[in-house]
Amino acid sequence: MMMHNHRSAANALEGQGGMRCHYVHVYAVVRVKLAVEATGHRGALEQADAVLCRHGFPVRMISADKAVVEAEFAQEVTGYLVDEAGDPDHMRSRAYRADHQPDDGAV
């Protein structure tokens, strides 16, 4: 995965035919398979939660915890957040549902 400096990415897109840099946060579902020792399902779930929450999410494309057996993108997007470069107060930021429709929080 290639990482870009926010400032250089914004500068590269500014002024190209009125286009502006937008930072899109894609909220994607990830499946993480863990190997834990437990006496039953409830204990296994508690151990899995401990691994996932103990020191932050333990997967960074390469496992950050030995209990992680594998992790992959589950091919499901639950939503998006779009931030515009040059909008430090996020006044033009907007959340969207997975179908790209604005997410106004109504259910």
N, C-alpha and C positions, 0 to 999 in steps of 0.2 A: 504494500500500500504506500503510495507516494504522499508525503506531507508537504504542504505549501505554507510559506510564510504569508499570513493574512494580509499584511501591508503590500507585499510585492504582487500578490494575486489581485488585490483591489486596484493597484496602480496599473497593472497590465490590461485590465478591462475598462477602466475609466475612459470615457470619451470615444469609444469605438461605436460610432453610429448611434449615440444616445444610450448605449448599453451600460449598465452598472454591474459591479460585482455583487452577487448574492451568495450568502452562506446558507446552505440548505442542510438542516439537521434531519436525517432520515431515522425515524424510530423503527428499527427492524427487530424482529423476533429472532433470537439466537437459541439454538438447542445446545445444551451443555450436558454431556454424559459424565457422571461422577461415579467413582467406586468408593463406597463408604462401608464401614463395619457397623452393623446394628442388629438388634434382636428382632426387629419387625419393621413394618412399613413406616409407622409413625417416627420411630427412632431414625430410620434412614432419611426421612424427609427433614427431620431436625438437623441431622449431620450435613445434608446437602445445603440447607439454608446457612449453616455455620460456615461452610467452605465458601459459598457465594458472597456472604456478607461480612465475613471476618475482617478482611483487609481490602475491601473493594472488590469489584468484579475480577475474578482470577484469570481471565482469558484476554490476552493481547496478541491474537493471531498465533502466539506460541503460549502454551500453558504457563500460568504463573503459580500453579499449585499442583503438586504431584497427584492429587485425587482426581484431577480432570483427565478423563480418558480421551474425549474428543469434543470438539465444538464446531458448529457450522451454522451458516445462515439458514433459517427455516423457511426462506422464500415467502415471508409474510412481512408486510410493512403496515404498522398500526397508525402512523401519522407522520407529519412533517412540521418543521418550524423553519420559516424563511426569515433571515436577517439580511438587511441591506447594509453594505459597506458604507461607512461615512455617517452612520446613524447610531452614535454612541449611547443614546438614551433609549434605543429600540422602539422609537415611536412608530416606525413603519414595519416592524416585525409582525408576523401573522402566523397563526397555527392553522394547519390544514389536516383534514381527515385523509385516510388512505386513498379515497377516490378523488383527491385533489380539490375537494370542496372546502370552503372556509369552515373552520371548527369554531363555532361561537359558544361552545360549552353546553348547548341545549341537547337534551337526549330525547 
